[in-house]
Amino acid sequence: VWIFGYGSLVWRPGFEFTSRKVGFIRGYSRRFWQGDTFHRGSEKMPGRVVTLLEDCGACTWGVAYEVRGEQIAASLEYLNVREAVLGGYDTKLVKFYPQEKDAKEPILALVYIATPQNPSYLGPASEEDIAAQIIVSSGCAGHNIEYLLRLADFMRYFCPQAEDKHLFSIEEALISILPCLYYTEESLEET
């Protein structure tokens, strides 16, 4: 079984796997439209994490993990709690296209997608509003800023040829806000 990750799974799968491949799926765009009240946020301050939006001409880059034998049940049980129960994601099967040049056929992979029907779905917002929400959110897996920056780093280092304007616009908005917060905190400490 192959499992495709496009958010925190790219750097922290949390389950044992046999192999991993960087690549993409077609027909979806990655968006910071899912709320998170556990891993990267709280009930009072939900974080923003990614989900996939159906989008004919788009592709989303990430990592596919191959799980075999006893790894299958353990990984699916773990992901059911992490993604479905705590995250509100549903599963779908998609065609995954490995980045490797010698890959001939796409691989069928399981992917977790949060739909607008789930209670944690936040939907669209401006890049600045999403960045502002990310800055103030933190959960049991860490600060929401870490989530955004690790995902942007993954794209830069493993998929430099790919474009993800949504992701990098939010990162840019976050960086433009952070110096203001730092300056404000320093000013408050001086008074």
C-alpha positions as CSV (number, residue, x, y, z in Angstrom):
1,V,0.0,0.0,0.0
2,W,1.2,3.5,-0.8
3,I,0.2,6.6,1.2
4,F,0.6,10.1,-0.2
5,G,1.4,12.9,2.1
6,Y,1.4,16.6,1.2
7,G,1.4,18.3,4.6
8,S,3.3,17.3,7.8
9,L,3.5,13.7,6.5
10,V,6.3,14.9,4.2
11,W,8.7,15.4,7.1
12,R,7.0,13.5,10.0
13,P,5.1,10.4,8.8
14,G,4.9,8.9,12.3
15,F,4.7,5.3,11.1
16,E,7.1,2.7,9.8
17,F,7.5,2.4,6.0
18,T,9.5,0.3,3.5
19,S,10.4,3.1,1.0
20,R,9.5,6.6,0.1
21,K,9.3,8.6,-3.1
22,V,9.0,12.3,-3.8
23,G,6.5,13.1,-6.6
24,F,3.1,14.5,-7.3
25,I,-0.6,13.9,-7.8
26,R,-2.7,15.6,-10.5
27,G,-6.1,17.3,-10.3
28,Y,-5.5,18.9,-6.8
29,S,-4.2,22.2,-5.3
30,R,-2.8,22.4,-1.8
31,R,-4.6,25.0,0.4
32,F,-4.3,26.1,4.0
33,W,-8.0,25.9,4.4
34,Q,-8.3,23.2,7.2
35,G,-8.6,24.2,10.8
36,D,-6.5,22.3,13.4
37,T,-7.5,22.3,17.1
38,F,-5.1,19.6,18.2
39,H,-1.8,19.2,16.4
40,R,-1.1,22.9,15.4
41,G,-3.8,24.8,17.2
42,S,-6.4,24.7,20.0
43,E,-10.1,25.1,20.4
44,K,-9.7,28.8,21.2
45,M,-7.0,29.4,18.5
46,P,-7.3,26.9,15.6
47,G,-4.3,26.5,13.5
48,R,-4.3,26.3,9.7
49,V,-3.1,23.2,8.0
50,V,-3.3,22.0,4.4
51,T,-6.0,20.1,2.5
52,L,-6.5,19.4,-1.2
53,L,-8.9,21.2,-3.4
54,E,-10.0,19.6,-6.7
55,D,-8.4,21.6,-9.5
56,C,-8.2,20.1,-13.0
57,G,-5.0,21.7,-14.2
58,A,-3.0,21.6,-11.0
59,C,-0.7,19.1,-9.3
60,T,0.4,18.8,-5.7
61,W,3.9,17.6,-4.7
62,G,4.6,15.5,-1.7
63,V,5.9,12.1,-0.6
64,A,4.5,8.7,-1.1
65,Y,5.3,6.0,1.5
66,E,5.2,2.3,0.8
67,V,4.0,0.2,3.7
68,R,4.1,-3.6,3.6
69,G,3.0,-6.5,5.8
70,E,2.5,-5.6,9.4
71,Q,3.3,-2.0,8.6
72,I,0.0,-1.7,6.7
73,A,-2.4,-2.2,9.6
74,A,-0.3,-0.2,12.1
75,S,0.1,2.8,9.7
76,L,-3.6,2.9,8.7
77,E,-4.6,2.7,12.4
78,Y,-2.3,5.5,13.3
79,L,-3.3,7.7,10.3
80,N,-7.0,7.0,11.0
81,V,-6.6,8.7,14.4
82,R,-4.1,11.4,13.3
83,E,-5.9,12.4,10.1
84,A,-9.5,11.2,10.3
85,V,-10.6,11.3,13.9
86,L,-8.5,14.3,15.0
87,G,-8.2,16.1,11.7
88,G,-11.6,15.5,9.9
89,Y,-10.0,14.1,6.7
90,D,-11.5,11.5,4.4
91,T,-9.5,9.0,2.3
92,K,-9.3,8.8,-1.5
93,L,-7.3,6.8,-4.0
94,V,-5.2,8.9,-6.4
95,K,-2.5,8.3,-9.0
96,F,0.9,9.2,-7.7
97,Y,3.7,10.2,-10.2
98,P,7.2,9.6,-8.8
99,Q,9.8,12.2,-9.5
100,E,12.3,9.6,-10.6
101,K,13.1,9.7,-14.3
102,D,12.8,5.9,-14.7
103,A,9.3,5.6,-13.2
104,K,7.0,4.4,-16.0
105,E,3.6,4.1,-14.5
106,P,1.8,6.1,-11.8
107,I,1.3,4.3,-8.4
108,L,-2.1,4.1,-6.8
109,A,-1.9,5.8,-3.4
110,L,-4.2,6.5,-0.5
111,V,-4.5,10.2,0.4
112,Y,-6.3,12.1,3.2
113,I,-8.4,15.1,2.1
114,A,-10.4,17.4,4.3
115,T,-13.7,18.4,2.6
116,P,-15.8,21.5,3.2
117,Q,-18.3,19.3,4.9
118,N,-16.1,18.5,8.0
119,P,-16.5,20.7,11.1
120,S,-12.9,21.9,11.1
121,Y,-12.9,23.2,7.6
122,L,-12.1,27.0,7.5
123,G,-12.1,27.6,3.8
124,P,-10.5,30.4,1.9
125,A,-9.0,33.6,3.4
126,S,-6.3,36.1,2.2
127,E,-2.7,35.1,2.5
128,E,-2.2,37.8,5.2
129,D,-5.2,36.5,7.3
130,I,-4.0,32.9,7.0
131,A,-0.4,34.0,8.0
132,A,-1.8,36.0,11.0
133,Q,-3.8,33.0,12.2
134,I,-0.7,30.7,11.8
135,I,1.4,33.1,13.9
136,V,-0.8,32.9,16.9
137,S,-1.6,29.1,16.8
138,S,0.2,26.3,18.5
139,G,-0.8,22.7,19.4
140,C,0.6,19.5,20.8
141,A,2.7,18.8,17.7
142,G,4.3,22.3,17.9
143,H,3.8,25.9,16.6
144,N,1.8,26.4,13.4
145,I,4.7,28.5,12.1
146,E,6.9,25.4,12.1
147,Y,4.3,23.6,10.0
148,L,4.3,26.3,7.4
149,L,8.1,26.8,7.2
150,R,8.8,23.0,7.1
151,L,6.4,22.6,4.3
152,A,7.9,25.5,2.4
153,D,11.4,24.1,3.0
154,F,10.4,20.7,1.7
155,M,9.1,22.2,-1.5
156,R,12.3,24.3,-2.0
157,Y,14.7,21.4,-1.4
158,F,12.9,18.4,-2.8
159,C,10.7,19.9,-5.5
160,P,12.5,23.1,-6.7
161,Q,10.9,22.8,-10.1
162,A,7.4,22.9,-8.7
163,E,5.3,26.0,-8.1
164,D,3.1,26.5,-5.1
165,K,2.1,30.1,-5.1
166,H,-0.4,29.7,-2.3
167,L,2.2,28.2,0.1
168,F,4.9,30.7,-0.7
169,S,2.6,33.7,-0.6
170,I,1.6,32.7,2.9
171,E,5.2,32.2,3.9
172,E,6.0,35.7,2.5
173,A,3.1,37.2,4.4
174,L,4.2,35.6,7.6
175,I,7.8,36.8,7.2
176,S,6.5,40.4,6.5
177,I,4.4,40.3,9.7
178,L,7.0,38.7,12.0
179,P,9.4,41.7,12.2
180,C,6.5,43.9,13.3
181,L,5.6,41.5,16.1
182,Y,9.2,41.3,17.2
183,Y,9.5,45.1,17.2
184,T,6.3,45.5,19.1
185,E,7.4,43.0,21.8
186,E,10.8,44.7,22.2
187,S,9.1,48.1,22.5
188,L,6.8,46.7,25.2
189,E,9.7,45.3,27.2
190,E,11.5,48.7,27.2
191,T,8.5,50.6,28.6
